[in-house]
C-alpha cells in the first residue's frame, strides 16, 4: 500500500507550492505507521488543507482591487 501511495504522491512532491510538498511528505510518513491513527488523521487533514489552498481559484485582478478598496 505504501508503494502505491508513494507512486501516486510523486507528482505532488514536485508541486510548486511548498505547503503541498510538505503536507505530502508528512502524509507519506504518517502512512508508514498506520497504528498511530491520530498522526495519520492530522496529516490527512493538513494535506487536504494544503491541496485545497493550492487549487483554490485565484481572484481576478479586479476582484482583488475591489477587496482592498472596500477593506
C-alpha positions as CSV (number, residue, x, y, z in Angstrom):
1,X,0.0,0.0,0.0
2,X,2.8,2.4,0.9
3,X,4.5,1.9,-2.5
4,X,1.2,2.7,-4.3
5,X,0.8,5.9,-2.2
6,X,4.4,6.9,-2.9
7,X,3.8,6.4,-6.6
8,X,0.6,8.5,-6.5
9,X,2.3,11.2,-4.5
10,X,5.3,11.6,-6.8
11,X,3.7,14.4,-8.9
12,X,2.7,16.2,-5.6
13,X,6.3,16.1,-4.4
14,X,7.2,18.3,-7.4
15,X,4.5,20.8,-6.8
16,X,5.5,24.5,-6.9
17,X,3.6,25.0,-3.7
18,X,5.9,24.2,-0.7
19,X,2.9,23.6,1.6
20,X,1.7,20.8,-0.7
21,X,5.1,19.2,-0.8
22,X,5.5,19.3,3.0
23,X,2.0,18.0,3.6
24,X,2.5,15.2,1.1
25,X,5.8,14.2,2.9
26,X,4.1,14.3,6.3
27,X,1.2,12.1,5.0
28,X,3.5,9.5,3.5
29,X,5.5,9.4,6.7
30,X,2.3,9.0,8.8
31,X,1.2,6.2,6.5
32,X,4.2,4.2,7.4
33,X,2.8,3.9,10.9
34,X,-0.9,3.3,10.4
35,X,-1.3,2.2,14.0
36,X,-0.9,5.9,15.0
37,X,-4.3,7.0,13.8
38,X,-4.1,10.4,15.4
39,X,-0.9,11.2,13.4
40,X,-2.5,9.8,10.2
41,X,-5.7,11.8,10.7
42,X,-3.7,15.0,11.4
43,X,-1.5,14.5,8.4
44,X,-4.5,13.8,6.2
45,X,-6.3,17.0,7.4
46,X,-3.1,19.1,6.8
47,X,-2.8,17.5,3.3
48,X,-6.4,18.4,2.5
49,X,-6.0,22.0,3.6
50,X,-2.7,22.4,1.6
51,X,-4.2,21.0,-1.6
52,X,-7.4,23.0,-1.2
53,X,-5.4,26.2,-0.7
54,X,-3.2,25.4,-3.7
55,X,-6.1,24.6,-6.0
56,X,-8.5,27.4,-4.9
57,X,-9.4,29.7,-7.8
58,X,-7.4,32.9,-7.8
59,X,-9.4,36.1,-7.6
60,X,-9.2,38.3,-10.7
61,X,-7.2,41.5,-10.6
62,X,-10.4,43.4,-10.4
63,X,-11.8,41.4,-7.6
64,X,-8.6,41.8,-5.6
65,X,-8.7,45.5,-6.2
66,X,-12.3,45.8,-5.0
67,X,-11.5,43.7,-1.9
68,X,-8.6,46.0,-1.0
69,X,-10.6,49.2,-1.7
70,X,-13.6,48.0,0.5
71,X,-11.4,46.7,3.3
